[in-house]
């Protein structure tokens, strides 16, 4: 079976690429994250054997592939909340655009003051976002400290350059609780937990984190094609989500004529990527991947790129091979 061959390929690759990873938990020091069960659906006995072998090496990997056209809905690995890394910023973008579209008084051209002072959800302690060396950083928002920029500028910098400062400013501008209500209630993303801002260390130390599951993202990305958004809003989302500068994950091995709307992310402990892929037949499929406690960041990103290619091959087969993923099957 093609599905068996592809998933054997995925996990053989992961095993060789990051076999020395050490896993205690999934992206934070919270004990509650250490004992969740392994959940896997849509896979057979051979894949189970491989998963067991991976578990014995203490790898934390999780993929989800959803293709409504090819009738694929496949979860592999641990179906638990992972620390969101920067992948969650795509959800902030969607919620922000939805709120601005719904509340006529909020415009994406509204000016927002750029500051770097925020209050923790724990004790209202003041904290700031580390900005790093101005000659090395890619994001643009810090260049405008104490000035003003349009809201759309912050949203684009949040996705294109993964600006953490822009992310916190966007969340504060709309309100963390309001964004959470849109994500969890309006968009029905129940496992998207926006519990704090970025770099809220007092909250993180109490296990108050931003967490998601891989399936959350494959449920989220179809929204950009839905009636939730006007055509103008959709165009802004498409342009913004096709612009991340880091492209080593999902799009890396796919043909250049594929459209990919995505947001990668990484922390010191997790490499992740999630998005929508549109092959030449024009029908999107959705893929997300998390690797926790990798030994080498480049190898972890390569593993996601290879898994993305394998997912594309599976989708192509399910659709009758009406397109090629650009690799030898």
Order of alpha helices (4+ residues) and beta strands (2+ residues): alpha-alpha-beta-beta-beta-alpha-beta-beta-beta-beta-alpha-alpha-alpha-beta-alpha-beta-alpha-alpha-beta-beta-beta-beta-alpha
